Amino acid sequence: MRHATLLTPQSVARKTTFLEWRTQPSLFKRYPDFCYRIAIEGNLPLFWLGRVRCITDRHTVSGKPYYRLNVPSAGNLHPLEMYLQIRNVSGFLDGIYHWDAASASIVLIREIERDGIEPYIGIDRRFNGCVVMFSVVPFRSAWKYALRAWRYVYLDLGHQIAALQYVVNYFGLPTTKLSDMDILGLNRIMGMGEGEFIASVFAVGVPSSRPAVALESALMTVAPCDYLYRDSKLTEAVAHEGAYTDYPLVIRPIWDENVNLTRRSARDFSPQTMKAEAIREILQLSYSESLDVLHIVVHPMHTGIYRNGMKIQNGNFSADAVHLLLEQRFISNASVVSLIFSVRFDSHSHIEAGIYAHGLYLLAEHNGIGCSGIGAFYDEEALRWSNMPLLYAVAIGGKYDNRSSKRD
């Protein structure tokens, strides 16, 4: 998949694709109006769900609704959906629900009793609490980015998983490790159609002592977009990926309500220098052992390239970073460009890159500075910096007021 999604100076120069924005597939999945809906705001036992995936800004662009969420997404396309199994939570029917981000409500797809999805996720007891499932809808991203969307879908998923874990960590909610998952069976029983796939599952709560039996009939199938165009190569690549269930490591509680709602990708950076303390915090932020991160720093006291918090090379490499990231000029004012590499090139490594990048976003917002994830770069030229494939880049710098920006 890596070689099929490479960007080179030649391929970028030849790209002449024109996008007709009126043809953009719908951003959110919509279950029929006859389904029972429950607004989450004010429902205390599960109010935290509204902090995991929520709309933070609504306005109109070219006569169409334009939404921005608390999690970043390549092109603001958001190729994800969230589902829940809720059991033994006060005020809620035991059942399987879809999270409707547009209305901040949960939509009941089916009530459950003894039955449920537990046997499909490796649990033989009824699970008290909330099983959170994230699905991916590749076409929403492929509509703009073609096959390279495979990368962006999983980077976006990493951001969403991190958003869940920061919320769970902040509110001190119990979690249960999952294993032995039947992902094919789970996709089937959840009613996933051809263009949607369950890609990660997390259990927030604790198992009970009462046995659970598997759902026998699948839930209703509802298309995730108003229309789908099947790209067989992309669809097959996503369909063969396993589910991600590892809870990411959260080092410090940098999440709060304000940071969650005001997070925005920077459109530009202020030329003012970042504080040295903020740079030190960025250099010290932990990441998965599967990753290797180089920080290109431009600062009077810190200029150079860093790995694991230590400077490994002196010099100003800002122009090199700008070129690597497709000559996007706004990057030239960034104080830090973090390059995220991995020895593996698979869906899980991209998810872990997105998880780490989300921590950078929250850390930047916490320090009042700007941050922008960048998934487009010259792949082969990145080998100058590491013999591992580059998965993601994050630019960080002084913050402008981006409230009028169309960024995600």
C-alpha positions as CSV (number, residue, x, y, z in Angstrom):
1,M,0.0,0.0,0.0
2,R,2.9,2.4,0.6
3,H,4.2,2.3,-3.0
4,A,0.6,2.7,-4.3
5,T,0.1,5.9,-2.3
6,L,3.5,7.7,-2.8
7,L,3.7,11.4,-3.6
8,T,6.6,12.6,-5.6
9,P,7.4,16.1,-7.1
10,Q,6.5,14.7,-10.5
11,S,3.1,13.2,-9.4
12,V,2.2,16.4,-7.5
13,A,3.1,18.5,-10.5
14,R,1.0,16.3,-12.9
15,K,-2.1,16.3,-10.6
16,T,-4.8,18.2,-12.4
17,T,-7.9,16.8,-10.7
18,F,-10.8,19.3,-10.4
19,L,-13.1,18.8,-7.5
20,E,-16.8,19.6,-7.8
21,W,-17.7,20.3,-4.2
22,R,-21.4,19.8,-4.8
23,T,-20.5,16.1,-5.3
24,Q,-19.0,15.6,-1.8
25,P,-20.6,12.6,-0.1
26,S,-22.6,13.3,3.1
27,L,-20.4,13.8,6.2
28,F,-22.6,12.0,8.7
29,K,-24.5,8.7,8.6
30,R,-28.2,9.1,9.3
31,Y,-30.5,6.4,10.6
32,P,-34.2,6.5,9.8
33,D,-36.4,9.0,11.7
34,F,-38.5,6.3,13.2
35,C,-35.5,5.2,15.4
36,Y,-35.6,6.4,19.0
37,R,-33.2,9.2,19.8
38,I,-31.8,10.4,23.1
39,A,-30.0,13.7,23.5
40,I,-26.7,13.2,25.4
41,E,-26.3,16.7,26.9
42,G,-27.7,16.6,30.4
43,N,-27.8,12.8,30.7
44,L,-25.2,12.5,33.4
45,P,-24.2,8.8,33.2
46,L,-23.1,9.2,29.6
47,F,-22.5,12.9,29.1
48,W,-18.8,12.1,28.5
49,L,-19.7,10.6,25.1
50,G,-20.6,14.1,23.9
51,R,-16.9,15.1,24.5
52,V,-15.5,12.3,22.5
53,R,-16.8,13.3,19.1
54,C,-18.7,16.5,18.8
55,I,-19.3,19.4,16.4
56,T,-17.5,22.6,17.6
57,D,-18.4,25.0,14.8
58,R,-21.3,25.2,12.3
59,H,-21.6,27.6,9.4
60,T,-22.3,27.7,5.7
61,V,-19.9,27.5,2.7
62,S,-21.2,27.9,-0.8
63,G,-24.8,27.3,0.4
64,K,-23.9,24.0,2.1
65,P,-23.5,23.3,5.8
66,Y,-19.9,23.3,7.0
67,Y,-19.0,21.5,10.2
68,R,-15.8,21.3,12.2
69,L,-15.3,18.8,14.9
70,N,-13.2,18.4,18.1
71,V,-11.0,16.0,16.2
72,P,-8.9,16.9,13.1
73,S,-9.4,15.2,9.8
74,A,-7.6,15.4,6.5
75,G,-9.6,17.8,4.3
76,N,-12.2,18.1,7.0
77,L,-13.8,15.0,5.5
78,H,-14.2,12.9,8.7
79,P,-14.5,9.3,7.4
80,L,-15.5,7.8,10.7
81,E,-18.7,6.8,12.6
82,M,-19.2,5.9,16.2
83,Y,-21.4,3.1,17.6
84,L,-22.2,2.0,21.2
85,Q,-23.4,-0.9,23.1
86,I,-24.9,0.3,26.3
87,R,-25.8,-2.1,29.1
88,N,-26.9,-1.5,32.8
89,V,-26.5,2.3,32.6
90,S,-29.1,4.3,34.6
91,G,-31.6,6.1,32.4
92,F,-30.8,4.2,29.2
93,L,-32.3,1.2,27.5
94,D,-29.9,-1.7,27.1
95,G,-29.2,-1.6,23.4
96,I,-26.9,-0.9,20.5
97,Y,-26.8,2.7,19.4
98,H,-25.3,4.9,16.7
99,W,-23.8,8.3,17.7
100,D,-25.4,11.0,15.7
101,A,-22.8,13.8,15.8
102,A,-25.0,16.2,13.9
103,S,-27.6,16.2,16.7
104,A,-25.4,15.2,19.6
105,S,-27.7,12.3,20.3
106,I,-27.6,8.5,20.3
107,V,-29.9,6.5,18.0
108,L,-31.3,3.2,19.2
109,I,-30.8,0.6,16.6
110,R,-31.8,-2.5,18.7
111,E,-32.7,-3.3,22.2
112,I,-30.8,-6.2,23.9
113,E,-31.3,-8.4,26.9
114,R,-29.1,-11.5,27.4
115,D,-27.8,-11.1,23.8
116,G,-25.2,-8.6,22.7
117,I,-21.9,-8.1,20.9
118,E,-19.8,-9.4,23.8
119,P,-19.0,-12.8,22.2
120,Y,-17.7,-11.0,19.1
121,I,-15.3,-8.9,21.1
122,G,-13.9,-11.7,23.2
123,I,-16.0,-11.3,26.3
124,D,-18.2,-14.1,27.6
125,R,-20.0,-12.0,30.3
126,R,-22.5,-9.2,29.9
127,F,-20.5,-6.0,29.9
128,N,-21.8,-3.2,32.2
129,G,-21.1,0.2,30.7
130,C,-20.4,1.2,27.2
131,V,-18.6,-0.6,24.3
132,V,-17.4,2.0,21.9
133,M,-16.9,1.0,18.2
134,F,-15.4,3.3,15.6
135,S,-16.0,2.4,11.9
136,V,-14.2,3.9,8.9
137,V,-16.0,5.1,5.7
138,P,-13.1,5.2,3.2
139,F,-15.1,6.9,0.4
140,R,-15.6,10.1,2.3
141,S,-11.8,10.6,2.1
142,A,-11.2,8.8,-1.2
143,W,-13.6,11.2,-2.9
144,K,-10.8,13.9,-2.7
145,Y,-7.6,11.9,-2.1
146,A,-8.1,8.7,-4.1
147,L,-5.9,5.8,-2.9
148,R,-3.8,8.0,-0.6
149,A,-7.0,8.2,1.5
150,W,-6.0,4.8,3.0
151,R,-3.4,6.7,5.0
152,Y,-5.6,9.6,6.1
153,V,-8.5,7.3,7.2
154,Y,-6.2,5.7,9.8
155,L,-4.5,8.9,10.9
156,D,-8.0,10.3,11.5
157,L,-8.9,7.2,13.4
158,G,-5.8,7.6,15.6
159,H,-6.9,11.2,16.5
160,Q,-10.4,9.9,17.3
161,I,-9.1,7.0,19.5
162,A,-6.8,9.5,21.4
163,A,-9.8,11.8,21.9
164,L,-11.7,8.9,23.5
165,Q,-8.8,7.9,25.7
166,Y,-8.1,11.5,26.9
167,V,-11.8,11.8,27.9
168,V,-11.9,8.4,29.6
169,N,-8.7,9.3,31.4
170,Y,-9.9,12.7,32.5
171,F,-13.1,11.4,34.0
172,G,-11.5,8.4,35.6
173,L,-13.7,5.8,33.8
174,P,-12.8,2.1,34.1
175,T,-11.6,0.3,30.9
176,T,-11.4,-3.4,30.0
177,K,-8.7,-4.8,27.7
178,L,-10.1,-6.6,24.6
179,S,-8.6,-9.5,22.7
180,D,-9.6,-12.5,20.5
181,M,-12.0,-10.3,18.5
182,D,-14.1,-11.7,15.6
183,I,-13.9,-8.6,13.5
184,L,-15.6,-10.3,10.5
185,G,-18.5,-11.5,12.7
186,L,-18.7,-8.1,14.3
187,N,-19.0,-6.3,11.0
188,R,-21.7,-8.6,9.9
189,I,-23.8,-8.5,13.0
190,M,-23.5,-4.6,13.2
191,G,-25.0,-4.4,9.7
192,M,-22.0,-2.8,8.1
193,G,-22.4,-2.4,4.3
194,E,-19.8,-2.6,1.6
195,G,-18.5,0.9,2.2
196,E,-18.1,0.8,6.0
197,F,-15.9,-1.3,8.4
198,I,-15.5,-1.5,12.1
199,A,-11.9,-0.6,12.8
200,S,-11.5,-0.2,16.5
201,V,-13.4,-1.2,19.7
202,F,-13.0,-0.1,23.3
203,A,-14.8,-1.3,26.4
204,V,-15.5,1.5,29.0
205,G,-16.8,-0.3,32.0
206,V,-16.5,-3.7,33.6
207,P,-17.8,-7.2,32.8
208,S,-20.6,-8.6,35.1
209,S,-20.9,-12.1,36.4
210,R,-23.9,-12.9,34.1
211,P,-23.3,-14.8,30.8
212,A,-23.9,-13.1,27.5
213,V,-25.0,-14.7,24.2
214,A,-24.2,-13.5,20.8
215,L,-26.7,-11.5,18.7
216,E,-28.0,-13.9,16.1
217,S,-29.5,-11.5,13.5
218,A,-27.7,-8.5,12.0
219,L,-28.7,-5.0,12.6
220,M,-30.3,-2.9,9.9
221,T,-27.9,-1.8,7.2
222,V,-27.9,1.9,6.5
223,A,-25.6,3.5,3.9
224,P,-22.9,5.7,5.5
225,C,-23.1,8.3,2.7
226,D,-25.8,9.6,0.4
227,Y,-23.9,7.8,-2.4
228,L,-20.9,5.5,-2.7
229,Y,-18.4,4.9,-5.5
230,R,-16.6,1.6,-5.0
231,D,-12.8,1.7,-5.4
232,S,-12.0,-2.0,-5.2
233,K,-8.3,-1.7,-4.3
234,L,-9.0,0.7,-1.4
235,T,-12.1,-1.3,-0.3
236,E,-10.2,-4.5,-0.2
237,A,-7.2,-3.0,1.6
238,V,-9.4,-1.6,4.4
239,A,-11.5,-4.8,4.6
240,H,-8.5,-6.9,5.3
241,E,-7.2,-4.8,8.2
242,G,-7.7,-6.0,11.8
243,A,-9.4,-4.0,14.6
244,Y,-7.3,-1.8,16.8
245,T,-8.0,-2.3,20.5
246,D,-4.9,-1.1,22.4
247,Y,-5.5,1.8,24.8
248,P,-2.9,4.5,24.1
249,L,-0.7,5.8,26.8
250,V,-1.8,9.1,28.3
251,I,1.0,10.7,30.2
252,R,-0.6,13.9,31.6
253,P,-4.1,15.3,31.8
254,I,-3.8,18.0,29.1
255,W,-7.5,17.6,28.2
256,D,-10.1,20.0,29.4
257,E,-13.4,21.2,28.1
258,N,-12.0,24.4,26.6
259,V,-9.1,22.7,24.9
260,N,-11.5,20.1,23.5
261,L,-13.9,22.7,22.0
262,T,-11.3,25.2,20.8
263,R,-8.9,22.9,19.1
264,R,-8.4,23.9,15.5
265,S,-5.8,23.2,12.8
266,A,-3.7,26.2,12.2
267,R,-4.0,27.9,8.8
268,D,-0.9,30.0,9.5
269,F,1.6,30.7,12.2
270,S,2.5,33.9,13.9
271,P,6.1,34.9,13.3
272,Q,6.4,35.5,17.1
273,T,8.7,32.9,18.8
274,M,7.2,30.2,20.8
275,K,8.1,30.0,24.5
276,A,11.0,27.7,25.2
277,E,9.0,25.9,27.9
278,A,6.4,24.9,25.3
279,I,9.1,23.5,23.0
280,R,10.5,21.5,25.9
281,E,7.0,20.0,26.6
282,I,6.6,19.0,23.0
283,L,10.0,17.3,22.9
284,Q,9.1,15.3,26.0
285,L,5.7,14.1,24.9
286,S,5.8,10.3,24.9
287,Y,4.7,8.1,21.9
288,S,4.3,4.4,21.0
289,E,7.5,2.3,20.8
290,S,6.5,1.5,17.2
291,L,7.2,5.1,16.2
292,D,10.4,7.2,15.7
293,V,9.9,11.0,15.9
294,L,12.3,13.7,14.7
295,H,11.6,17.3,15.8
296,I,12.9,20.0,13.5
297,V,13.2,23.1,15.8
298,V,13.7,26.7,14.9
299,H,14.3,28.7,18.1
300,P,17.2,30.9,19.2
301,M,17.9,28.6,22.1
302,H,17.0,25.2,20.5
303,T,17.6,25.3,16.7
304,G,18.4,21.8,15.3
305,I,17.0,18.3,15.0
306,Y,15.9,16.4,18.1
307,R,15.2,12.8,18.9
308,N,14.0,11.6,22.3
309,G,14.4,15.1,23.7
310,M,18.1,15.2,22.7
311,K,19.6,17.4,20.0
312,I,21.2,15.1,17.3
313,Q,22.1,17.8,14.8
314,N,22.7,21.6,14.8
315,G,21.4,23.9,12.1
316,N,18.3,25.6,10.7
317,F,16.3,23.1,8.6
318,S,13.1,25.1,8.2
319,A,13.5,25.4,4.4
320,D,14.1,21.7,4.1
321,A,10.9,21.0,6.1
322,V,8.9,23.3,3.9
323,H,10.1,21.6,0.7
324,L,9.4,18.1,2.2
325,L,5.8,19.1,3.0
326,L,5.0,20.1,-0.6
327,E,6.3,23.6,-0.4
328,Q,3.4,24.8,1.8
329,R,4.7,28.2,2.7
330,F,2.8,28.7,6.0
331,I,5.1,26.0,7.5
332,S,8.0,28.4,7.2
333,N,6.8,30.3,10.3
334,A,6.5,27.2,12.4
335,S,8.8,26.8,15.4
336,V,8.6,23.0,15.4
337,V,8.0,20.4,12.7
338,S,7.6,16.9,14.1
339,L,8.2,14.1,11.6
340,I,6.6,10.8,12.6
341,F,8.2,7.7,11.2
342,S,7.6,4.0,11.9
343,V,9.4,0.8,11.1
344,R,6.0,-0.6,10.0
345,F,3.8,0.7,7.3
346,D,0.3,-0.6,8.2
347,S,-3.0,0.6,9.6
348,H,-1.9,0.2,13.2
349,S,1.2,2.3,12.8
350,H,-0.8,5.1,11.2
351,I,-3.3,4.9,14.0
352,E,-0.5,5.3,16.5
353,A,0.9,8.2,14.6
354,G,-2.5,9.9,14.8
355,I,-2.7,9.2,18.5
356,Y,0.6,10.9,19.1
357,A,-0.3,13.8,16.9
358,H,-3.5,14.3,18.8
359,G,-1.4,14.7,22.0
360,L,0.6,17.4,20.2
361,Y,-2.6,19.2,19.2
362,L,-3.9,19.2,22.8
363,L,-0.5,20.2,24.2
364,A,-0.3,23.1,21.7
365,E,-3.9,24.3,22.5
366,H,-3.1,24.0,26.2
367,N,-0.1,26.3,25.6
368,G,-2.0,28.8,23.4
369,I,-0.1,27.9,20.3
370,G,-1.1,26.6,16.8
371,C,-0.8,23.1,15.4
372,S,-1.5,21.5,12.0
373,G,-1.3,17.9,11.0
374,I,0.1,17.3,7.5
375,G,-0.3,14.0,5.7
376,A,1.0,15.2,2.3
377,F,4.7,15.0,1.7
378,Y,7.3,13.7,-0.7
379,D,7.6,10.2,0.6
380,E,10.9,9.2,-1.0
381,E,12.6,12.5,0.0
382,A,11.6,11.8,3.6
383,L,14.1,8.9,3.6
384,R,16.8,11.6,3.9
385,W,15.7,12.0,7.5
386,S,15.2,8.3,8.4
387,N,15.4,4.9,6.8
388,M,11.8,4.3,8.0
389,P,8.7,5.4,6.1
390,L,7.3,8.8,7.1
391,L,3.7,8.5,8.2
392,Y,2.7,12.0,9.4
393,A,4.1,15.5,10.1
394,V,2.9,18.1,12.6
395,A,3.8,21.8,12.4
396,I,3.6,23.9,15.5
397,G,4.1,27.6,16.0
398,G,2.7,30.9,17.3
399,K,-1.0,31.1,17.0
400,Y,-3.2,33.3,14.9
401,D,-6.9,33.7,15.5
402,N,-8.3,31.0,13.2
403,R,-12.0,31.4,13.9
404,S,-12.7,32.4,10.3
405,S,-10.5,29.6,8.9
406,K,-12.0,26.7,6.9
407,R,-9.5,24.3,8.3
408,D,-10.7,21.4,10.3
